[in-house]
């Protein structure tokens, strides 16, 4: 297995993995727009392009069996308001293809992201997971993440 930093040339692969992530996550949040990775919008195509070329972001690819099997997009947030001495990076997106799960790929992506975070002098990594995604939450907890808060939502 190899973890590499993606470039703009990897756009289509990242876009397709981003779509597969949304397709998986819509089970936990039915209001997700699974077509978003293909939409020419700030949150869709624009987000992927920004994640590939803005130095505030890092996009990592996991390669196994000579193919891209997972990705991670992270972002440098900087100092967190209302907290003392917390400089945060956020793990925005993480996905490993079904047949490659439980092989250490997600952990390798997170470790490489943590190295990048340290190089940015961050001392905190934040991540969001949907409540029903118990496997994802367990993965993050096993990777050293702790419960910090709870987000409540009400559709009106």
Order of alpha helices (4+ residues) and beta strands (2+ residues): beta-alpha-alpha-beta-beta-beta-alpha-beta-alpha
